[in-house]
Amino acid sequence: MNCAVCGNPVLCGRAIFHCSCGVFVHAHCWEKHVAQAHQPTFKIGVIDLSGEFIANKEEEQVGSQEEEQEGEHEAIDEQVTQPVEQGTE
């Protein structure tokens, strides 16, 4: 059996993670698997002295632009997958 991320063999006695998606991953490959396969949402920011998280405004704008682009891509994909209806005259 091989690691789903690096492709190297999974050896007995080593730390291996079994993901909820069904793959086996080396412990040192875990973060890369989660970032690539599951693409979790996250915000980049800072924590102030009172312990509150403050998101970067630039990152929020970039995130909203990416969401708009994803919506456009989904709309295009739907148009491509749907058969073209031709009217009969």
VENCORJO-V832309 format. One record per pair of residues at least 12 apart in sequence whose ideal C-beta (glycine too) atoms are under 8 Angstrom apart, sorted by sequence separation. I is the first residue (numbers start at 1). J is the second residue. D is the distance in Angstrom with one decimal. If there is no record, write none. Layout:
i=I j=J d=D
i=I j=J d=D
//
This chain:
i=14 j=26 d=7.2
i=15 j=27 d=4.0
i=43 j=55 d=4.5
i=44 j=56 d=5.4
i=14 j=27 d=7.7
i=17 j=30 d=5.0
i=43 j=56 d=7.8
i=10 j=24 d=5.4
i=19 j=33 d=6.6
i=23 j=37 d=7.7
i=45 j=59 d=7.2
i=4 j=19 d=7.9
i=19 j=34 d=8.0
i=44 j=59 d=4.6
i=10 j=26 d=7.1
i=17 j=33 d=7.9
i=21 j=37 d=6.5
i=43 j=59 d=6.5
i=21 j=38 d=7.4
i=43 j=60 d=7.4
i=8 j=26 d=7.2
i=19 j=37 d=7.8
i=4 j=23 d=3.8
i=4 j=24 d=6.6
i=5 j=25 d=5.6
i=6 j=26 d=6.6
i=43 j=63 d=7.6
i=3 j=24 d=6.7
i=4 j=25 d=5.5
i=5 j=26 d=7.1
i=3 j=25 d=5.6
i=1 j=24 d=6.0
i=3 j=26 d=4.8
i=6 j=29 d=5.4
i=5 j=29 d=3.8
i=4 j=29 d=7.9
i=3 j=29 d=5.6
i=5 j=32 d=5.3
i=5 j=33 d=4.9
i=4 j=33 d=6.3
i=5 j=36 d=7.5
i=4 j=37 d=7.8
//
